[in-house]
């Protein structure tokens, strides 16, 4: 049963990554289109900058390993104290 939930988590993680990338690309393209139209340049630049920031967040999300212990648990605090 544990392996089923691990595989289900993997599928969900992959699916949410695809959705986040698609929305980010759509937002970036919208910003470029608005910038080229020369209308709402401030909004266009903010769309582009926000999309770049979200790319950074997605990269961090995909490169950070998942931990099954909650952040505030005693086990997590002990691991932090042992590492750092």
N, CA and C atoms as an extended XYZ file, in Angstrom:
252
Properties=species:S:1:pos:R:3:atomname:S:1:resname:S:1:resid:I:1 pbc="F F F"
N         0.818       -1.200        0.000 N   UNK     1
C         0.000        0.000        0.000 CA  UNK     1
C         0.864        1.266        0.000 C   UNK     1
N         1.989        1.186        0.696 N   UNK     2
C         2.881        2.342        0.748 CA  UNK     2
C         3.453        2.648       -0.631 C   UNK     2
N         3.804        1.615       -1.379 N   UNK     3
C         4.353        1.842       -2.714 CA  UNK     3
C         3.303        2.458       -3.646 C   UNK     3
N         2.034        2.081       -3.444 N   UNK     4
C         0.963        2.672       -4.239 CA  UNK     4
C         0.874        4.177       -3.994 C   UNK     4
N         0.930        4.576       -2.731 N   UNK     5
C         0.834        5.999       -2.416 CA  UNK     5
C         2.073        6.761       -2.876 C   UNK     5
N         3.236        6.117       -2.825 N   UNK     6
C         4.447        6.774       -3.327 CA  UNK     6
C         4.350        6.997       -4.830 C   UNK     6
N         3.848        6.004       -5.549 N   UNK     7
C         3.706        6.177       -6.997 CA  UNK     7
C         2.623        7.204       -7.316 C   UNK     7
N         1.551        7.210       -6.531 N   UNK     8
C         0.494        8.203       -6.718 CA  UNK     8
C         1.037        9.608       -6.463 C   UNK     8
N         1.867        9.754       -5.448 N   UNK     9
C         2.491       11.044       -5.163 CA  UNK     9
C         3.389       11.462       -6.325 C   UNK     9
N         4.132       10.519       -6.894 N   UNK    10
C         5.001       10.828       -8.028 CA  UNK    10
C         4.216       11.313       -9.235 C   UNK    10
N         3.095       10.664       -9.505 N   UNK    11
C         2.248       11.080      -10.620 CA  UNK    11
C         1.680       12.473      -10.371 C   UNK    11
N         1.219       12.736       -9.152 N   UNK    12
C         0.661       14.045       -8.819 CA  UNK    12
C         1.733       15.136       -8.900 C   UNK    12
N         2.931       14.838       -8.447 N   UNK    13
C         4.037       15.793       -8.490 CA  UNK    13
C         4.375       16.140       -9.935 C   UNK    13
N         4.421       15.124      -10.789 N   UNK    14
C         4.705       15.335      -12.198 CA  UNK    14
C         3.590       16.153      -12.861 C   UNK    14
N         2.343       15.832      -12.546 N   UNK    15
C         1.207       16.528      -13.154 CA  UNK    15
C         1.169       18.003      -12.743 C   UNK    15
N         1.387       18.292      -11.466 N   UNK    16
C         1.355       19.681      -11.025 CA  UNK    16
C         2.529       20.460      -11.610 C   UNK    16
N         3.655       19.796      -11.835 N   UNK    17
C         4.788       20.463      -12.477 CA  UNK    17
C         4.446       20.848      -13.908 C   UNK    17
N         3.792       19.942      -14.623 N   UNK    18
C         3.401       20.235      -16.004 CA  UNK    18
C         2.409       21.399      -16.038 C   UNK    18
N         1.448       21.405      -15.133 N   UNK    19
C         0.455       22.482      -15.095 CA  UNK    19
C         1.124       23.823      -14.764 C   UNK    19
N         2.035       23.830      -13.809 N   UNK    20
C         2.730       25.074      -13.456 CA  UNK    20
C         3.568       25.604      -14.608 C   UNK    20
N         4.236       24.716      -15.316 N   UNK    21
C         5.047       25.152      -16.459 CA  UNK    21
C         4.153       25.711      -17.560 C   UNK    21
N         3.024       25.057      -17.818 N   UNK    22
C         2.118       25.529      -18.863 CA  UNK    22
C         1.553       26.910      -18.528 C   UNK    22
N         1.151       27.111      -17.286 N   UNK    23
C         0.609       28.415      -16.878 CA  UNK    23
C         1.693       29.489      -16.948 C   UNK    23
N         2.907       29.145      -16.564 N   UNK    24
C         4.004       30.109      -16.598 CA  UNK    24
C         4.331       30.512      -18.027 C   UNK    24
N         4.359       29.549      -18.935 N   UNK    25
C         4.620       29.861      -20.342 CA  UNK    25
C         3.508       30.736      -20.904 C   UNK    25
N         2.279       30.415      -20.573 N   UNK    26
C         1.137       31.207      -21.034 CA  UNK    26
C         1.216       32.648      -20.507 C   UNK    26
N         1.582       32.800      -19.259 N   UNK    27
C         1.718       34.134      -18.667 CA  UNK    27
C         2.853       34.912      -19.324 C   UNK    27
N         3.961       34.242      -19.599 N   UNK    28
C         5.099       34.893      -20.247 CA  UNK    28
C         4.731       35.338      -21.656 C   UNK    28
N         4.062       34.468      -22.405 N   UNK    29
C         3.654       34.806      -23.775 CA  UNK    29
C         2.653       35.962      -23.763 C   UNK    29
N         1.738       35.973      -22.800 N   UNK    30
C         0.793       37.072      -22.679 CA  UNK    30
C         1.523       38.385      -22.416 C   UNK    30
N         2.518       38.352      -21.549 N   UNK    31
C         3.306       39.553      -21.274 CA  UNK    31
C         4.045       40.048      -22.497 C   UNK    31
N         4.610       39.133      -23.273 N   UNK    32
C         5.328       39.525      -24.501 CA  UNK    32
C         4.352       40.135      -25.513 C   UNK    32
N         3.180       39.518      -25.662 N   UNK    33
C         2.188       40.046      -26.607 CA  UNK    33
C         1.731       41.453      -26.214 C   UNK    33
N         1.457       41.645      -24.931 N   UNK    34
C         1.038       42.970      -24.479 CA  UNK    34
C         2.152       43.993      -24.652 C   UNK    34
N         3.389       43.570      -24.446 N   UNK    35
C         4.516       44.484      -24.595 CA  UNK    35
C         4.686       44.888      -26.057 C   UNK    35
N         4.467       43.944      -26.964 N   UNK    36
C         4.599       44.242      -28.397 CA  UNK    36
C         3.477       45.154      -28.894 C   UNK    36
N         2.283       45.050      -28.290 N   UNK    37
C         1.153       45.901      -28.675 CA  UNK    37
C         1.336       47.348      -28.205 C   UNK    37
N         2.265       47.550      -27.293 N   UNK    38
C         2.527       48.860      -26.694 CA  UNK    38
C         1.333       49.375      -25.901 C   UNK    38
N         0.554       48.453      -25.391 N   UNK    39
C        -0.545       48.845      -24.497 CA  UNK    39
C        -0.333       48.133      -23.172 C   UNK    39
N        -0.569       48.838      -22.113 N   UNK    40
C        -0.377       48.285      -20.772 CA  UNK    40
C         1.042       47.755      -20.578 C   UNK    40
N         2.025       48.573      -20.875 N   UNK    41
C         3.420       48.124      -20.767 CA  UNK    41
C         3.791       47.741      -19.335 C   UNK    41
N         3.232       48.463      -18.373 N   UNK    42
C         3.530       48.131      -16.982 CA  UNK    42
C         3.017       46.755      -16.617 C   UNK    42
N         1.817       46.437      -17.039 N   UNK    43
C         1.246       45.123      -16.789 CA  UNK    43
C         2.035       44.044      -17.526 C   UNK    43
N         2.472       44.359      -18.754 N   UNK    44
C         3.239       43.398      -19.538 CA  UNK    44
C         4.571       43.072      -18.861 C   UNK    44
N         5.253       44.097      -18.386 N   UNK    45
C         6.536       43.874      -17.714 CA  UNK    45
C         6.329       43.101      -16.417 C   UNK    45
N         5.253       43.403      -15.703 N   UNK    46
C         5.006       42.664      -14.464 CA  UNK    46
C         4.669       41.196      -14.754 C   UNK    46
N         3.971       40.912      -15.847 N   UNK    47
C         3.701       39.517      -16.235 CA  UNK    47
C         5.005       38.780      -16.539 C   UNK    47
N         5.891       39.432      -17.275 N   UNK    48
C         7.161       38.811      -17.644 CA  UNK    48
C         8.015       38.567      -16.409 C   UNK    48
N         8.117       39.556      -15.524 N   UNK    49
C         8.923       39.397      -14.315 CA  UNK    49
C         8.341       38.324      -13.382 C   UNK    49
N         7.031       38.302      -13.261 N   UNK    50
C         6.386       37.287      -12.418 CA  UNK    50
C         6.620       35.897      -12.991 C   UNK    50
N         6.554       35.747      -14.312 N   UNK    51
C         6.810       34.451      -14.936 CA  UNK    51
C         8.249       34.006      -14.685 C   UNK    51
N         9.195       34.929      -14.745 N   UNK    52
C        10.595       34.587      -14.460 CA  UNK    52
C        10.767       34.156      -13.007 C   UNK    52
N        10.087       34.831      -12.094 N   UNK    53
C        10.148       34.451      -10.683 CA  UNK    53
C         9.545       33.062      -10.466 C   UNK    53
N         8.451       32.768      -11.145 N   UNK    54
C         7.810       31.460      -11.004 CA  UNK    54
C         8.698       30.357      -11.575 C   UNK    54
N         9.459       30.655      -12.625 N   UNK    55
C        10.418       29.665      -13.142 CA  UNK    55
C        11.422       29.313      -12.053 C   UNK    55
N        11.902       30.316      -11.336 N   UNK    56
C        12.819       30.065      -10.222 CA  UNK    56
C        12.159       29.174       -9.167 C   UNK    56
N        10.911       29.459       -8.822 N   UNK    57
C        10.191       28.660       -7.826 CA  UNK    57
C        10.019       27.215       -8.303 C   UNK    57
N         9.715       27.031       -9.585 N   UNK    58
C         9.538       25.681      -10.130 CA  UNK    58
C        10.856       24.912      -10.084 C   UNK    58
N        11.954       25.574      -10.421 N   UNK    59
C        13.263       24.913      -10.374 CA  UNK    59
C        13.596       24.489       -8.951 C   UNK    59
N        13.335       25.358       -7.991 N   UNK    60
C        13.584       25.012       -6.588 CA  UNK    60
C        12.689       23.842       -6.170 C   UNK    60
N        11.432       23.866       -6.595 N   UNK    61
C        10.507       22.793       -6.240 CA  UNK    61
C        10.967       21.451       -6.804 C   UNK    61
N        11.453       21.455       -8.033 N   UNK    62
C        11.848       20.199       -8.660 CA  UNK    62
C        13.200       19.681       -8.183 C   UNK    62
N        14.068       20.565       -7.701 N   UNK    63
C        15.386       20.119       -7.257 CA  UNK    63
C        15.461       19.815       -5.769 C   UNK    63
N        14.484       20.248       -5.001 N   UNK    64
C        14.475       19.984       -3.567 CA  UNK    64
C        13.835       18.627       -3.298 C   UNK    64
N        14.539       17.753       -2.605 N   UNK    65
C        13.942       16.442       -2.328 CA  UNK    65
C        12.787       16.551       -1.338 C   UNK    65
N        11.823       15.674       -1.512 N   UNK    66
C        10.652       15.660       -0.642 CA  UNK    66
C        10.999       14.955        0.662 C   UNK    66
N        10.573       15.515        1.789 N   UNK    67
C        10.770       14.897        3.088 CA  UNK    67
C         9.411       14.528        3.655 C   UNK    67
N         9.321       13.331        4.219 N   UNK    68
C         8.033       12.893        4.743 CA  UNK    68
C         7.764       13.427        6.146 C   UNK    68
N         8.771       14.048        6.776 N   UNK    69
C         8.544       14.607        8.110 CA  UNK    69
C         8.088       16.058        7.988 C   UNK    69
N         7.078       16.446        8.731 N   UNK    70
C         6.618       17.838        8.681 CA  UNK    70
C         7.693       18.796        9.180 C   UNK    70
N         7.708       20.033        8.698 N   UNK    71
C         8.775       20.971        9.055 CA  UNK    71
C         8.907       21.257       10.542 C   UNK    71
N         7.829       21.266       11.295 N   UNK    72
C         7.910       21.609       12.708 CA  UNK    72
C         8.062       20.419       13.637 C   UNK    72
N         8.204       19.225       13.101 N   UNK    73
C         8.259       18.032       13.943 CA  UNK    73
C         9.604       17.932       14.662 C   UNK    73
N         9.640       17.237       15.789 N   UNK    74
C        10.910       17.075       16.511 CA  UNK    74
C        11.982       16.369       15.685 C   UNK    74
N        11.569       15.428       14.814 N   UNK    75
C        12.546       14.734       13.973 CA  UNK    75
C        13.212       15.695       12.990 C   UNK    75
N        12.406       16.610       12.423 N   UNK    76
C        12.953       17.579       11.482 CA  UNK    76
C        13.890       18.549       12.197 C   UNK    76
N        13.528       18.963       13.398 N   UNK    77
C        14.400       19.875       14.156 CA  UNK    77
C        15.709       19.185       14.526 C   UNK    77
N        15.645       17.919       14.878 N   UNK    78
C        16.852       17.169       15.219 CA  UNK    78
C        17.755       17.021       13.993 C   UNK    78
N        17.137       16.787       12.843 N   UNK    79
C        17.925       16.668       11.608 CA  UNK    79
C        18.581       18.005       11.261 C   UNK    79
N        17.875       19.106       11.482 N   UNK    80
C        18.462       20.414       11.219 CA  UNK    80
C        19.642       20.692       12.142 C   UNK    80
N        19.496       20.330       13.417 N   UNK    81
C        20.567       20.573       14.367 CA  UNK    81
C        21.768       19.677       14.081 C   UNK    81
N        21.518       18.476       13.602 N   UNK    82
C        22.616       17.560       13.300 CA  UNK    82
C        23.366       18.021       12.059 C   UNK    82
N        22.660       18.521       11.041 N   UNK    83
C        23.283       18.934        9.783 CA  UNK    83
C        23.985       20.276        9.967 C   UNK    83
N        23.285       21.240       10.558 N   UNK    84
C        23.827       22.603       10.616 CA  UNK    84
C        24.385       22.902       11.937 C   UNK    84
